[in-house]
Amino acid sequence: MHDRDKETEQLNNDELAECKSLSRDAEAGSFTLEDILAEYGTRRSTQRSAVPVPSPAPTTKDTGKVVAFPGRPFPSPAEELEEPPLEADEPDEEDAAAPEDGEDNQEAGRVVDFPEEESVLSAFLKDITQKADRYADQMFQESERMDSEEVRRLEELIPGTDQEETPEPPSRVRMPRKPEPPPPDLPPQELARSYGKGLKGMRLRTVLVFLLAAAALFQLAVPAAGFYWLPPLDGYQLQVWISAGLLGLGTLLSLDVLWAGLRRALRGRVGMDTLAALSVLFTLADALTLSLAQDREGQLPYAAAALAGLFFLLHGSYHKRCGLRLSCRTAASAAEPYVLTLDDGKWNGRDTYCKWSGVPNGFGSQVQMDDGAQRIYRVVCPLLLLACLLFSLLASYGLGKPQHLLWCLSATFTASAAFGGALVYGRPFHKLARRLASSGAALAGWPGAAQSKKGDRILLTDGDLFPPGYVELNGIKVFGDWSIERVVGYTATLIRDSGSGLTKLFHDLLRAQGAIFRNAEHLCCYEGGGLSATIRGDQVLVGSAAFMNLMEVELPQGLHVKNAVFCAIEGELAGIFALNYTLPDMVFPSLEALMREKVGPVLATRDFNLIPAMLHQRFKLAADKMDFPPVERRRELSDPEQPHSPTVTAVLCREGLLPYGESVVAAKRLRWSTRFGALLTCLGSCVGVLLAYYLTSVDAYGSLSPLNLLVFLLFWLAPVWFLTSWTARY
């Protein structure tokens, strides 16, 4: 690069010296404008004076970039066509042939012969033009030798050079899965009767299967402890038939759940109950044919593990039916229940739980839908089923041992049928249903709990913090010449029209005083904690003491009332209603449970006395962790006519925060425990299938004995059991 720069500098210096010599020659001559015009005439020469340069080598980049040099630009072809023709003589044949000669000379030595009649000034101008062209050509040649990577980097810095790429359409468009039709929305009373049918018999059968599993376990424990069976029980064939008999009795007692698992598989919904049913069938077939096997002397079938799987399957199904029956009975116990829903983006763009009065449409349909564990099993269990079949064939026929097919099928399917499959959802749901029933609430199945992950806010109204009966009237004092009936009527009217939680209290007071409601006009709610309206031409103000001071209403001296409702008519104090607020005992634990689940309260109160400062001073509530929207926003959030989500989370049958908060916490804990337990169960099943395949392929019956397999399955059951017990402890 340094050598090239030196050559370029030397070339420029030489050309500059030549230009100076030519300019001195031109200055020495005395040429006038008339002499130049007389020599060349008025005709413009069409001959190209610049030396053409061969086109540069082709590159991958676009070569349409032009560098503008100082001076007059070359006219475009359009401009040349638009020029008016000059009045001049037609060129000679020699002049016409000049360009062709120039092109020939271009091929030979890049030199153009100048006409002999050209003057010194013309030669000087043409020489200057040629030097400029050669300088430009040199610059273009150097730019072409620039690294292409550097060129691309520089082009990225130029605005407007990047072109938006049109995304290629996907080669395969995945069609959305057709949603399954929901079950019919039956009344809760009818569903409760349906779930209650045969429940006592199911409980009895569960106990009997447990006894059969204990007998099969005792059969395995005797030789494992070093003891021996006394005759005639010491025969191997008799021990095999005892195992087969115990498993056969357990199968008869569990026909309903086994058939439900097989029927689910026929509908394309393979679940953990399907694997349990296949485990029982293959184990029973292996037990019936084991006595005929020549090379399996001393081996017992996996009857104990299969019976234990049947017991936990029945136990989990029983818990689920009990929970559904109890939830439906609770939902049907209230004539006018409250509905708990999770509304999208309700407050500050966050999904918020809301309680509203209405009909719980969809409750009967939601409780009949598949739970969260079954939805996970529908994805994992078909893969486990195929793996069991494939590994059994590889471990038997693949290794030239077709007589071991039933043993391999029994081992792999028993290892895949985790004991916690039916307990993951059924056991915690039953425990939560019993706790919520005592509080007056019922979960609406899995769909409502599935949305609980997004819910991190809960709307609290006046009745949630202070249900009816927890706000009492301590006394009334009337000022001026106003009658008590008028003051009570005016105050009760504004309280009613504002939708405050004090409506019932003042309605009872209105009836006791013999007053009536009035027609209020121009009702206005103030941020300072008060109301205003016009009643029969009177300007009425109702609010707290701070609101009266704000409206410049004079209050009595030495007034010491913690919580009261003040009424002013025409700017003068007319009455004081002293109130006593009593916070329910269950508010504190409910709020603590909500905050532990990271659910923040949003105060959508209409009682102007219920502000964060009052709740903190009087009741020591964590007001700093509560959201307090502006007054108009609070009225919108607590509007009974606002739209809600169609998915029901729970049905509430009582007032207060206890059933409200417990339902939210229960839904979130049920969702987390069900999904985590289902994933843990599937992991244990996958590990069991792989171990069973390996041990059967190497004929390691001693390692894959019925007792060892039972211990392995109980080991994976332990965390699921503790998880389902933890769900209802809050």
N, C-alpha and C positions, 0 to 999 in steps of 0.2 A: 504493500500500500504506500509506503514512503517513496519508493522509486517511481510509482505512477504519479504521485503528487508532484514530485520534482519535474518529471517530464511535462506534465500539464502546465506548471508554472513557467518552464522554459519556453514552451510553445506560445503561451500568452504574451511573454515578453517580446519574442520575435515578431509576433503579429502586431503588437503595439508599436514597435520600432518602424515596421513597414508603413503603418498608418500615418505616423508622424512624417515620414519622408514623402509620402504621397501628398499630404496636406501642404507641405512646403512647396512641392512642385506646383500644386494648384494655385497657391498664393502668388508664385512667381509669374504666372501667366495673367494677362489682362483680358478676361472674358466678361462680356456684358450679357444681359438677359436677351437682348435682340439677337446677339450672335448665337446663343444656344438655341433659341427658337428657330432661327433661320437654318441652322444645321439640321435639327431633328424634326422641324415642323410641329404641327399641333396634334399629330397622331400619337396615341399611347401605344407603346410596344406591348405586344402580347407574348413575347418570348420570355420564358422563365429564366431568371438570372441565377437562381440558387442551384447548387449542385445537389442532385438527388442522392439520397442515402438508402442503401438497401434496407429492407424491413428486418427488424431484429428476429432472432430465433423465437419460435413459438414457445409460450409458457403456459402453465396451467391456470394462471390468474387471468382475469379479464384485462385486456390491454386497452380498454377504452378510457384510460385516465390521461388527460392532456394537461401539460404544464404551460401556463400562459407566460410568455416572456414580455419584457418591456418593449414598448414600441407599438406601431400600428399593426393590428392583427390582419391576417390574410382574409380577404373577403370570401364569404361563403358562396357556393355555387348559385344559391338563390339571389344573392346580391349582385353577382355578375350578370345574371340574366335580366335583372330589373334595370341595369344601367342602360341609358339610351345610347344607341349606336353613334359613334363619332363619325363626322364627315372626313373621310380620309381615303387616300388611294388604296386600291387593293394591293396587297403585298406581292412582291415578285416571287418567282419560282424559287430563287435562291433563299429568300426570306422564309418561304414556306417550307423549304427543305431543312432549314436550320434546326428545328427541333429533332428531326430524324437523325441529323448528324450528331446532335448533342447526345441522343440516346445511344448511338454507336460508340461515341467517345466515352460515354459513361461505362460501357462494358469494357472498354479497353483500359482507360486510365483515369476515369472520373474527371475529365477536363473538357470544358466547353470552349470552342474557338470563338473569340470576339470579332465582330466586324472590323474591318480595317479602317472605316471612316469614323470610328468612335473617338471622341475627344478625351482629353486628360480628366476632365470632371466626370464624364460618364464612366471611365475606367475606375476612377476612385470610388464612385458610388457602388458599382458592381462588386469591386473588391471588398468593400466593407460588408456588403450583403452576404458574400460568400463566406467571409470569416465568421459572421454571426451564425450562419447555417452550420458551419463545421463545429463551432462551439456548442450549439444546441445538440448536434448529432453526438458529440462526445459525452454530453450530459446524459442523453438517453441511453447510450451504450453503458455508462457507468451504473445507471439505475437498473438496467436489466441484469447486470452482474451482481446486484444486491441479493443477499440471501432471501429465499422465498419465505422462510419463517419470520424474518424481520419485517418483510413486506406485509404479511398477514397480521402481525402484531400492530403495525402502524395503521392498517386499515380498520382494525377494531376500534381505534381511538377516534376515527372520523364519524361524526354523528350521521345517522341515516344510511349507513352501509349495511347493517344487519337486516336481513330479510326474515320475516316471520315464517317459520316452517309450519306447514299444514300437517297436523298429526295424522299419521296413517290410521285408517279405520282398522279396528281389531279384526283379525282374521276369523275369530269365532265370537259371536255375540251370545252371552249367556242369558237365556230367557229367565225372567223371574219365576220363582217357584210359586205354583198355585197355592194360595192359602187354603188350609183345611177348613171345612165348614165347622163352625162352633157347635157344641152340643145345644140342645134346646134349653131355653131359659125357664126352667121349672121353678115353681114356688119353693121357698125354703122349707115349708112344712112338709111338702111331698117328698123332697129330697131327704129330710131327716127320717121319715118313716122308711124310705128305701134303704138308707144306710144302716138303719137299726135292725132290719130283718136278718136273722141268722147270726147276729153278733155274739150271743151267748154260746151258741154251738161252735162258732169259730174259736172262741176262747177256750172251750173244753178241748177241742181238737189240737190246739196249740200245746196245751199241757200234756196231752197224750203223746204227741210227737216228741216233746222234750224227754219224756220218760223212755221212749224207744231209743232216742239218741244217747241217753245216759246208759242204757243197757248195752248198746253197741260199744260205747267207750269202755265200759267195765270189761267187756269181752277182750278188748285190746290191752287193757291195763294189767290183767292177770298174768299173762306170759311176760309182759314187759317188766313187771316187778319181780320176776324170778319164781313165780308160783306155777303150779301145774293143775290142770283140771282133773278131777276125779272121774273115774269111769262111770257111766259111758260117755261123759262129755269130753273126754280127752281125744276122741277120734277127729281126724282132720276133716273128713267129709261132713260129719255132724256140725262142726264149727262153721263150715262154709254154708250149710243149709240154714243154720241159725242166723247168720248174717243176712242171707237172702230173705228169710222170713221177716226179720225186723224191718228191712228196707221195704218189703212188699206191704206190710201193714202201714208204714209211714206214707207210702204212696197212695194207698186207699184213703187215708185220712186227709190228704192234701190234694185231692183230685181237682178241687175248684181253682186253687192258685196255679197248679201245674197246667191245667187246661187254659187258663187265662194267659200264661206265658206262651204256650204253643199257638193259641189263637192270635196273639199279638204278632208273632213271627209270620203267620200266614197273611197278615195285613201289611207286611213290610215294616213292622216296628219291633225289631229285635231288641229285647231288653235283658236286664240281668235275670229276671224271672224265666226268660227263655233259656238261658244258659243253665240255670238251676234245674229246669225240667229235663233238658237233654242230659245233664249230669246224672240225674236219678235214673233215667231210662237206660243209658249205657252202663251204669254201675250195676243195675239190676240184671241186665243181659249178661254182663261179665260174671256176676255171682252165680247165675243159673248154669253157665257153661264152664265154670272154673273146675268143677270136679272131673270134667272130661279131658282137661289139658294134661299132657304127659310131662311137660317140662316146668310146671309151676307148682310143684308139691310144696306144701307148707305156706303158700301165699293166701292171704285173705282179701276179699274185695274191699273197696272204699265205702263200705256201708255207713260207718260211723260219720265220716265227713259229709256224705250225702244226706244223712238224717239231720245232722246239725244244720246244714244248709236249708233243709225243709223247715226246721224249727224257726230259724231267723227269718225266712221268707213269710211264714205264717204270722210271726210276731210283728214284723213290720207292716204287713197288710192289715192286721188287726188294729194297730195303732193309727194307721191312716184313716180307716173307716170310723174309728171312734172320734178322731179329730174332726172329720167332715160332718159327722152326725151332730156333734156338739156345736160346731160353728153354725150349722143350719138352724138348729133349735134356738140359738142365741139371736140370730138375725130375725127369726120369726116372732120373737117375744115382744118386740116393740111395735106399736101401732103406727107411730110417726118417728121413725129412726132418723139418725143423721148419717150422711154418706161421707166417707173419707176418700179423697182422690188426690193424685199428684198432678198438678197443672203445670204445663210447660211454660217456662219463662214468666211466671206470675209476678214475681217481685225482683226488680233489678236484673232481669235476664236470667234468673235462677229458677229452677224447678222447685215449686213450693207446694207443701201439703196444705189442703184446705178442707174444712169441715162445713158442710152445708146441709140444710134440711130438704129432703126429697125422697123419691122412690129409688131404691137401689136396683135399677135395671141392670141386668147382666150378672148379678150375683150367682144365680142358679146355674148359669152357663159356665162361669169361671171356675167354680169349685169342681166341676166335672172334667176339666182339661188336665192334660198331662202335667206333672210337676217338673221342677227343674232337673232333678236327677234322671227322670225318664227321658228327658230331651237330650241330655248328655249321653245316656246309654244308647239312644237311637243312632248315634254317630260312631261310638266306640265298639259296642257289642257286635254289630255285623262283622267288623274286622276281627274281633276275637273268635267269632264262630268259624270264619274261614281259616284262621290260623290254627285252630284246634283240629279241623278236618285235614288240613294240609300236613301239619306236623305229625299227626297220627298215621297218615299214609306213608310219610317219609320214614318214620321210626319203625314201621312194620313191613310193608311191602317194599319200601325203598331199600331196606337192609336184608331182604330175603327172609323175613319172618312174618308171614301173613297171619299166623296163628295168634300173634300178639295184638291184632288190630283192636279187639274189644278192650283189652287192658290199656292200650294207648288212648283210646277214645275216653274211657272212664277216667283216666288220670288227668288228661288235659282239660276236659270239660269240668271236672270237679275242682281243679285248680283255678279255672277261670270264673267259676260261680262264687264270687266274693260274698261272705256272710253279711256284710253291711249294705248290700244292694238295696234292700227294701227298707232298711232302718234310716238311711240318710235323710229322707224327707218325712217318712211316716212318724217316727218317734218324736222329733222336735216339734212337728206340727201339732201332734196330740198334746204335748206339754204346754205349748203356747196357747192352744185353744182352751185348755182348762184354766190357765191364768187369765186370759182375756175374758172368758165367760164370767168369772167372778168380778171383773171390772165393768162388765156390760159392753163388750165389743166382740167382733167376730171377723177374722181374716177372710177375704174373698178368694181363697185358693192361691195358686201360684202366680197368675198374671199380675196381680197387684204387687206382690212381693218382688217380682222380677224387675220392676221399674225403680225400686227403692234406692239403687246405687246413685241415681242422678238427684235425688231429693236431699237438699241440704238446708232448707228453710221451712218453717211452719208458721202459719198465720194464727195468731191468738187474738180473740175478740173479748168483749166484756164478759160474756158468759163463761168463757174458758177459765179465766182467772177467778172470777167471783160469780159462781152459779146463783140461781135464785135461792134466797134464804141466807146468803152470806153478806148481804148489805141490808142494814136495818136503819130505820128512822128513829133518831133519838129525841127530836123535838122540833117544834115550829114556832117561829116568832114573826108576827106581822107588824109592820110599821106604818105610820100615817093613818089616813082615813080609808085605806083600802080594806075591803071585806076579805075574810079568809077564803070564802068560796071563790072569789075573783082571783086572788093570788094563786091559790092551788090550781084553779082551772087554767090560768095562763101558763104557769110553770109546767104542769102536766102536758099541756098541748105542745109546747116546744120540745120537751123531752121525748114525747111520742114521735113527733115528726122528724126528729134527728136520728131516730133509731137507736138511741142509747140503751145500755143495759139496765138503766134505772126505770125503764118503761113500766114493768110490772109493779115495782114499788110505788110509783106515783099513780098508777091506775087504781091500786087498792086504796091509796090515800084519797083519791078523787071520789071514789064511791063512799068512803067513810065520812067525808065532809059534805056529801050531797052536792058536789060540784059537777060540772059537765065540761067536755072538751069543746074548744072553740075552733073557729076557722082562722088559721094563721096564714099570712101572706108575706112574701119576700123573705123566706127563711134563709138565714146566712150563718155559716159556721166560721168561727174565727180561730186563727192559729194560737191566739193567746189563751184559749180554753173557755169559750163561751158561745152563746147563740143569740141571735137577734131576729125579730119578726114584728110584723104589724098585726095587731088583733083589735078589731072594731075601732080602728083609728088610733089606738094606743101603741106607742113604741115600747116594746118589751125586750128586756135584756135578761138572760139567764146564763149563769156561769159560776166560776170560782171567784174567790176573793181577789186573786191577782187580776182576773179579767175585769172586775168592777173597778179596781184602781186604775187599770188601763183606760177604761171608758169614763174616768173621772166621776164615778159615783161615790158619794161620801158614805163611809162606813162608820158604825158606832165606835167610840173610843174604848180601848181595852178589850177588844173582841179577841177571844182565844178559842177558836173553833178550828180543829185540825182539818176536817173534811166536811164540806157543806155545799149546798146549792143555794145561790143567791139569786133573787129576783128583783129587778128594778123596772119601774113603769114610769115613762116620761122622765127619765134621768134621775129619779128618786128611788131610794131603797124601799122595797115594798114587803119583802119577806126573806127569812132565812130558814133553811131546812137542814138541820144537823144530821149527819149520816155517820154510821159506824161500819167500817169495812173489816171483815174477818176473812183472812186468807185460809183456804182449806189446807189441811195437813198434808195432802198428797201432792200439792203443787211443787214443793221443794224437791222431793225425789223424782218427780216427773221431769222437771226442768233439768236436773242433774243427769238423768238418763239420756235425755235428748242431746245435751251438750257433749256427753261422752261419745255419742254416735255422730258428733260433728253436725248436728242439726241446730241451726240458730233460730231463735224466736223472732218473729216480726210482729210488733204490736199494731194491730189494725183495730184499735179501740175507738169507740165513739163517746164514751163517758169522759168528759173533759177533766175529771179528777184523776183518771188513770194515765199518768205520765211517768216516764222513767224515774224522775226525781222522787215522786211520791212512792213508787214501788221500792226504791232503794232506801229511802229514809224510814218508811214505816215497816217494811217487811224484809229489808236486807237482801233483796233480790239483786242478781248480777245484771243491773241495768245497762252496764257498759257493753255487755255481750248481746244486747237486743237491738234490733233495728226499729226505729221510730219514724215512719214516713210522715210527710206533711198531711195536714188535715184532709184536704181534698183527696189525696191518694189513699188515705186510710178509709175514707168513705167508699171509694171505688173497690178496694180490696175486700171490704166487708159487705158489699152489695149482695143481697140474696139472689138477685136476678142475673148475676154474671155467669158466663159459660164455664163449664168444667170439663175435665177429661172424661171420656166414656169408660175408661177402665177403672173399676172400683178397687180400692185397696182394702177397705174394711167397712163394716157397718157398725155404727155406734148407737147404743140404746140408752145411754145416760148422759147427763150434762157433766160439765167440768173437764178439767185437763187430764184427769187420770186415764179414762178410756182412750182419749184422743192421743196423748203422748205414748201410752203403752202400745197402741196399735202401730204407730210409726216405728218405734224401737223394735217391736216384734217382727215387722215386715223386713227391716234391714238385717236383723240378725238371722232370720230364717233364710234369706237369700244367700248370705255369706256362708253359713254353715252347710246349706244344701249343696252349693256348687263346690266348695272346698272338699266336703266329704265325698261327693261323687267322683271328683278327680282323683282323690286318694284311693278310692275303691277301684277305679279303673287302672291305676298304676299297680296296685297289688295284683289285679287279675293278669295284667301283662307279664309281670315278673313270674307269677305262678305258671303261666303257660310256657314260658321259655324254660324254666327249671324242669317242668314236667317233660317237655320234649327232649331235653338233654339227658335226663335220667332214664327215660324209657328207651332212648336210642342206644344207651350203653348197658341196658338190662340191669340197672342199679335199683332193684326192688328194695334192698335194705335201706337205701337212702330215701326212697319214695314209698315207704311203708304207710299204711293207713293212719297210724298214730302220728308220724312225722308230718304228713299232709294236713291232718287236723290241727296240729300245733301251728303250722305255717298259716293257715287260714285264720285261726284265732289271734295270731300275732297282728295281722292286718286289720282285724276287727277292733282291736283295743282303741286306737286313736279315734275311730269313727264313733264308738260307744261313748267315750268321754266328750267328744264334740257335740253329739246330740244331747247330752246331759247339760252341757254348758249353755246352750242356746237360750233356755228359759230362765237363766239365773242372771237377773239384772235388777 
